Amino acid sequence: MPDDRRFSDEEIENSLRDLGARMEYPAPPDVASTVRRKLDEEERPTESRRTLRWPPFLAPRWTAVAAALVVICIVALSPTLRSTLSGPFAPQAGSEAGSAAKPEGGASEDRYKQGSKVAPQEAGAPAPGKPEAATPCPSPAIGAVPARAAAGEKFRLHGHDFSSGCGGTPSNEVKILFRQHGKTWRLTTLDADREMSFEARLRVPANAEPGPATVQAVLRSGERTGERFLVL
């Protein structure tokens, strides 16, 4: 017949306690020893690297010898250094050149003496009887300050080297023009001072459009010079 008896909680707990006392458990692993052994194995390569020594061919004395050999090779292969070091020991070129240039025959010797009396011309000196090249005349130039302004605003225009000839009298009746998009405005007509220069206060044409423009100075000879201007 089946056993319908039910055990109480206390009986079950006592039975489990007795069963646990009779069971044999395997010994726990020695984790601390294993960890210590692993750490010792990892530290050994570091200590061995710290005790490494330079190989014999990298010792300081061999390094100095290698550096000396490199310097010697550079001196031997560099033509500039070789010529510099061999300069004091090179033979004097004057004695050899003098003996080689001396003629042997009598007629040749006379020609040699006559040729030696002719002094060479200095570099850049003009040949005898030839006039010196004339220096070019400075070209006139102008500058606007400021070089940008709105229509109707004022600006200053200065010029220099305005002469009627190379080093002549100051230029007269110099026309100042303002040009933009095919339109031309005559701002003023002036004369240069004794120093071949001038300065004038001008105004941007009222109907000038925003964009690039040009201020020009035209001499009586037709020569003209210009300066860029920007209308804001």
C-alpha positions as CSV (number, residue, x, y, z in Angstrom):
1,M,0.0,0.0,0.0
2,P,1.3,3.5,-0.7
3,D,2.6,5.5,2.2
4,D,0.3,8.5,2.5
5,R,2.1,9.8,5.6
6,R,3.2,13.4,5.3
7,F,6.4,14.7,6.9
8,S,6.4,18.0,8.7
9,D,8.8,20.8,7.9
10,E,10.8,20.1,11.0
11,E,11.3,16.4,10.1
12,I,12.4,17.4,6.5
13,E,14.9,19.9,7.9
14,N,16.4,17.3,10.3
15,S,16.6,14.7,7.5
16,L,18.5,17.1,5.2
17,R,20.9,18.1,8.0
18,D,21.7,14.5,8.6
19,L,22.1,13.8,5.0
20,G,24.4,16.8,4.6
21,A,26.6,15.6,7.4
22,R,27.0,12.2,5.8
23,M,27.9,13.5,2.3
24,E,31.5,14.1,1.2
25,Y,32.3,17.3,-0.7
26,P,35.4,17.8,-2.8
27,A,38.0,20.1,-1.4
28,P,37.7,23.7,-2.7
29,P,40.5,24.9,-5.1
30,D,43.3,27.0,-3.8
31,V,42.4,30.2,-5.6
32,A,44.8,32.4,-3.7
33,S,47.8,30.3,-4.7
34,T,46.8,30.2,-8.3
35,V,46.4,33.9,-8.5
36,R,49.7,34.5,-6.7
37,R,51.5,32.1,-9.2
38,K,49.9,34.0,-12.2
39,L,51.1,37.3,-10.8
40,D,54.6,36.0,-10.3
41,E,54.7,34.8,-13.9
42,E,53.6,38.2,-15.2
43,E,56.2,40.1,-13.2
44,R,59.2,37.9,-14.3
45,P,59.3,39.3,-17.9
46,T,59.3,42.9,-16.6
47,E,62.2,42.2,-14.2
48,S,64.1,40.4,-17.0
49,R,63.6,43.5,-19.3
50,R,64.9,45.8,-16.6
51,T,68.1,43.8,-16.3
52,L,68.8,43.9,-20.1
53,R,72.1,45.4,-21.1
54,W,73.3,47.0,-24.2
55,P,74.8,44.5,-26.7
56,P,78.5,44.8,-27.3
57,F,78.2,46.6,-30.7
58,L,76.0,49.3,-29.1
59,A,78.4,50.2,-26.3
60,P,79.3,53.9,-26.0
61,R,82.8,53.5,-27.3
62,W,81.6,51.7,-30.4
63,T,79.0,54.4,-30.9
64,A,81.8,57.1,-30.9
65,V,83.8,55.1,-33.4
66,A,80.7,54.8,-35.7
67,A,80.1,58.6,-35.4
68,A,83.8,59.3,-36.4
69,L,83.4,57.0,-39.4
70,V,80.3,58.9,-40.5
71,V,82.1,62.2,-40.3
72,I,85.0,60.9,-42.3
73,C,82.7,59.6,-45.0
74,I,80.9,63.0,-45.2
75,V,84.2,64.8,-45.6
76,A,85.4,62.4,-48.3
77,L,82.2,62.5,-50.3
78,S,81.5,66.3,-50.0
79,P,83.4,68.3,-52.7
80,T,82.8,71.6,-50.8
81,L,84.4,70.4,-47.6
82,R,87.2,68.6,-49.5
83,S,88.1,71.8,-51.3
84,T,87.9,73.8,-48.1
85,L,90.2,71.5,-46.2
86,S,92.7,71.2,-49.1
87,G,92.8,74.9,-49.8
88,P,95.9,75.7,-47.5
89,F,97.8,72.8,-49.0
90,A,97.0,73.5,-52.7
91,P,99.9,74.8,-54.9
92,Q,99.9,78.5,-55.7
93,A,98.3,79.0,-59.1
94,G,100.2,82.3,-59.7
95,S,103.6,80.7,-60.4
96,E,102.2,78.1,-62.7
97,A,100.0,80.5,-64.6
98,G,102.9,83.0,-65.0
99,S,105.3,80.3,-66.4
100,A,102.6,79.0,-68.7
101,A,101.6,82.5,-70.0
102,K,105.1,83.6,-70.7
103,P,105.8,83.4,-74.5
104,E,108.9,81.7,-75.9
105,G,109.7,83.5,-79.2
106,G,111.0,87.1,-79.5
107,A,108.1,88.4,-81.7
108,S,105.6,86.7,-79.4
109,E,107.4,88.2,-76.4
110,D,107.0,91.7,-77.9
111,R,103.3,91.1,-78.5
112,Y,103.0,89.8,-75.0
113,K,104.6,93.0,-73.6
114,Q,102.4,95.2,-75.6
115,G,99.3,93.3,-74.6
116,S,100.3,93.5,-70.9
117,K,100.4,97.3,-71.1
118,V,96.7,97.5,-71.9
119,A,94.8,97.7,-68.7
120,P,91.5,95.8,-68.6
121,Q,88.4,97.9,-68.4
122,E,86.5,97.9,-65.1
123,A,83.3,96.1,-65.0
124,G,80.4,98.4,-65.8
125,A,82.6,101.3,-67.0
126,P,81.7,102.7,-70.5
127,A,84.1,102.2,-73.3
128,P,86.3,105.3,-74.3
129,G,84.5,107.7,-76.6
130,K,81.1,106.0,-75.9
131,P,78.5,108.2,-74.1
132,E,76.9,107.0,-70.9
133,A,73.4,105.6,-71.1
134,A,70.9,108.2,-70.1
135,T,68.9,107.4,-66.9
136,P,65.1,107.1,-67.5
137,C,62.8,109.9,-66.4
138,P,60.5,109.0,-63.5
139,S,56.9,108.5,-64.5
140,P,54.1,110.5,-62.9
141,A,51.9,108.7,-60.4
142,I,48.8,109.5,-58.4
143,G,47.2,108.1,-55.3
144,A,43.7,108.5,-53.8
145,V,43.1,108.6,-50.0
146,P,40.7,106.9,-49.3
147,A,40.6,104.8,-52.4
148,R,36.9,104.1,-51.8
149,A,33.9,106.3,-51.1
150,A,30.2,106.7,-51.8
151,A,28.9,109.0,-54.5
152,G,29.1,112.7,-53.5
153,E,31.7,112.0,-50.8
154,K,35.1,113.8,-50.7
155,F,38.6,112.2,-51.1
156,R,42.2,113.5,-51.4
157,L,44.3,113.0,-54.5
158,H,48.1,113.5,-54.4
159,G,50.6,113.1,-57.3
160,H,54.3,113.3,-57.8
161,D,56.9,113.5,-60.7
162,F,54.7,115.7,-62.8
163,S,57.1,117.6,-65.0
164,S,57.0,118.8,-68.6
165,G,60.3,117.1,-69.3
166,C,62.9,114.9,-67.6
167,G,63.9,117.1,-64.7
168,G,62.3,120.2,-66.4
169,T,59.6,122.5,-65.2
170,P,56.4,121.4,-63.4
171,S,53.5,120.3,-65.4
172,N,50.6,122.8,-66.0
173,E,47.0,122.2,-66.8
174,V,46.9,118.6,-65.5
175,K,43.3,117.3,-66.1
176,I,41.9,115.0,-63.3
177,L,39.2,112.7,-64.7
178,F,36.9,110.2,-63.1
179,R,35.9,107.3,-65.3
180,Q,33.3,104.5,-64.8
181,H,31.5,102.2,-67.2
182,G,32.3,104.3,-70.3
183,K,31.4,107.6,-68.6
184,T,33.9,110.4,-67.9
185,W,33.7,113.3,-65.4
186,R,36.3,116.1,-65.3
187,L,36.8,116.7,-61.6
188,T,39.4,119.6,-61.9
189,T,42.4,121.0,-63.7
190,L,45.5,121.9,-61.7
191,D,49.2,122.7,-61.9
192,A,52.1,120.9,-60.2
193,D,54.2,122.8,-57.6
194,R,58.0,123.3,-57.7
195,E,58.5,119.8,-56.4
196,M,56.6,118.4,-59.3
197,S,53.8,117.2,-57.1
198,F,50.3,118.3,-56.2
199,E,47.5,117.5,-53.7
200,A,43.8,118.2,-54.2
201,R,40.5,117.7,-52.4
202,L,38.0,116.2,-54.8
203,R,34.5,114.8,-54.7
204,V,33.1,111.6,-56.2
205,P,30.5,112.4,-58.9
206,A,27.0,112.4,-57.5
207,N,25.6,110.2,-60.3
208,A,28.4,107.6,-60.0
209,E,27.2,104.0,-59.6
210,P,28.5,101.6,-56.9
211,G,31.3,99.5,-58.3
212,P,34.9,99.9,-59.6
213,A,36.0,103.1,-61.2
214,T,39.3,104.9,-62.2
215,V,40.8,108.3,-61.4
216,Q,43.1,109.6,-64.1
217,A,45.6,112.4,-64.4
218,V,46.2,113.6,-68.0
219,L,49.2,115.8,-68.9
220,R,49.2,118.3,-71.8
221,S,51.6,116.0,-73.7
222,G,48.9,113.3,-73.6
223,E,50.7,111.1,-71.1
224,R,48.3,109.8,-68.5
225,T,48.4,107.8,-65.2
226,G,45.5,106.2,-63.3
227,E,44.5,104.9,-59.9
228,R,41.8,102.4,-59.1
229,F,38.8,103.6,-57.1
230,L,35.8,101.9,-55.6
231,V,32.4,103.6,-55.4
232,L,30.5,102.3,-52.4
